[in-house]
Amino acid sequence: MTWNYRVFRKRTRIKQMNPLEPDHYEDSYHIHSVHYNKNGEICDTSADPMAAHGYTEKDLLGDLNMMTKAFEKSPLNWEDYQQASDFAPMDHELEEDK
């Protein structure tokens, strides 16, 4: 199993106080870790956004560099990965299918 960081877009519905005014939506962006099965399909994500971390300054810089690479791909929609059925099978589940 491999992983990387990816940018996710989260859409939040903003309800209006006045019922005559339509609700609107606001987007926010977050970085999450994403795990891939051996077929390269997303099989898991972190539930919460990730913060850069490391045991040394060099580790921290390496983690920040990995996060920066997340911007090289298009953002994923958070709503697309909220149910277990939204994910591809993990490697051990692929083996069980044989």
C-alpha positions in Angstrom: 0.0 0.0 0.0 1.3 3.5 -0.9 0.2 6.9 0.3 0.6 10.6 -0.3 -1.0 13.9 0.6 -3.9 15.2 -1.4 -5.9 18.4 -1.4 -9.6 18.0 -0.7 -12.3 20.6 -1.3 -15.0 20.6 1.3 -18.3 22.3 0.5 -20.3 23.8 3.4 -23.9 24.8 3.1 -24.6 28.2 4.7 -28.2 28.5 5.7 -29.7 32.0 5.6 -31.6 33.5 8.5 -34.2 34.9 6.2 -36.2 32.0 4.6 -36.8 34.1 1.5 -33.1 34.2 0.8 -31.5 31.1 -0.8 -28.9 29.2 1.0 -25.4 29.4 -0.4 -22.3 27.2 -0.3 -18.7 28.0 0.6 -15.6 25.9 -0.3 -12.6 25.4 1.9 -9.5 23.4 1.1 -7.6 20.9 3.4 -4.7 18.5 3.0 -5.4 14.8 4.0 -3.3 11.7 3.7 -4.6 9.3 1.1 -3.8 5.6 0.9 -3.9 3.6 -2.3 -4.3 -0.2 -2.9 -1.9 -2.1 -5.2 -4.2 -1.1 -8.2 -3.6 2.6 -7.4 -7.2 3.2 -6.2 -8.0 5.2 -3.2 -8.8 2.9 -0.3 -8.6 5.2 2.7 -8.1 8.8 3.8 -7.4 10.5 7.1 -10.5 11.7 8.8 -9.1 15.0 9.8 -6.8 17.4 7.9 -3.1 16.8 8.4 -0.6 19.1 10.1 3.0 19.0 9.0 5.2 17.2 11.6 8.6 15.7 12.1 11.0 14.6 14.8 13.7 16.9 13.5 13.6 20.1 11.4 14.8 18.0 8.4 11.8 15.6 8.9 9.4 18.6 9.2 10.8 20.0 5.9 10.4 16.7 4.2 6.8 16.4 5.3 6.1 20.0 4.1 7.7 19.1 0.7 5.4 16.0 0.5 2.4 18.3 1.3 3.5 20.8 -1.4 3.3 18.0 -4.0 -0.4 17.6 -3.2 -1.0 20.7 -5.3 0.3 19.0 -8.4 -3.0 17.1 -8.7 -6.5 18.4 -8.9 -8.4 18.6 -5.6 -10.6 15.7 -4.6 -14.1 16.4 -3.4 -14.5 15.5 0.3 -18.1 14.4 -0.2 -17.0 11.7 -2.6 -15.1 9.9 0.3 -17.5 9.8 3.2 -18.9 6.3 3.1 -17.0 3.0 3.3 -18.6 2.1 -0.1 -16.8 5.2 -1.6 -13.4 3.5 -1.2 -11.7 0.9 -3.3 -10.8 -2.4 -1.5 -7.6 -2.5 0.5 -4.9 -4.9 -0.6 -5.8 -7.7 1.8 -9.4 -7.5 0.6 -8.2 -7.8 -3.0 -6.4 -11.0 -2.1 -9.6 -12.4 -0.5 -11.4 -11.9 -3.7 -9.2 -14.4 -5.5 
